[in-house]
Amino acid sequence: MTSSPLDSFIHALVYVAAPLLLCALVVGAIAGVLVRTFGKRFVRFLRGLPRVWSSPRTTQVLIVEDNPDSGETLTRYLIGRNYDVAAAGDLRTGIECLNKDRFDAIISDIALPDGTGYTLLNEARRRGIRALGIAMSGYPYPSNVNEAGVTGFDYHLTKPVNCDDLLSLLEKTRANEGDGPTNL
């Protein structure tokens, strides 16, 4: 008994195409459930997976700013320039963010409602997080603030922050990413 071309086509359809389609549907359904269940955390996880086409990893930035308008402006500005931004309005929430994600840069107001940006950065350093530290304050800094080890921050910006200056500091970090994790 010989098989016809139609028999070969049906065989291929049943034994090859149908299982592939079923696998694709199952994977899609699982991903949909995970996105609905875990939301942004799952999406960030997916972004962190190695890609075959090796697109560059997005720089993770934590902004801790108690002024909602300033925080939102910085967040929108950085997201518009392909940074992955988490925002917090106080020290406690900033520390909670450190528990959830790995950050390449921490931008923090110094005077927060429940503590200081120094406390936040000290906690990050205690945990071994070597992210670029950028302090912001509406008050002028003393002349020795940029000496190594004085505050723990790598840079200090006076408010209102010039977004282009901030971007320049972050771009230095991106340029160093080819050398490994940010260890400034």
Secondary structure as GFF3:
##gff-version 3
##sequence-region A 1 184
A	DSSP	alpha_helix	5	12	.	.	.	ID=ss1
A	DSSP	pi_helix	13	17	.	.	.	ID=ss2
A	DSSP	alpha_helix	18	38	.	.	.	ID=ss3
A	DSSP	alpha_helix	40	48	.	.	.	ID=ss4
A	DSSP	beta_strand	60	64	.	.	.	ID=ss5
A	DSSP	alpha_helix	68	79	.	.	.	ID=ss6
A	DSSP	beta_strand	84	88	.	.	.	ID=ss7
A	DSSP	alpha_helix	91	100	.	.	.	ID=ss8
A	DSSP	beta_strand	105	109	.	.	.	ID=ss9
A	DSSP	beta_strand	111	112	.	.	.	ID=ss10
A	DSSP	beta_strand	115	116	.	.	.	ID=ss11
A	DSSP	alpha_helix	117	126	.	.	.	ID=ss12
A	DSSP	beta_strand	132	137	.	.	.	ID=ss13
A	DSSP	beta_strand	155	158	.	.	.	ID=ss14
A	DSSP	alpha_helix	163	176	.	.	.	ID=ss15
A	DSSP	three_ten_helix	177	179	.	.	.	ID=ss16
###
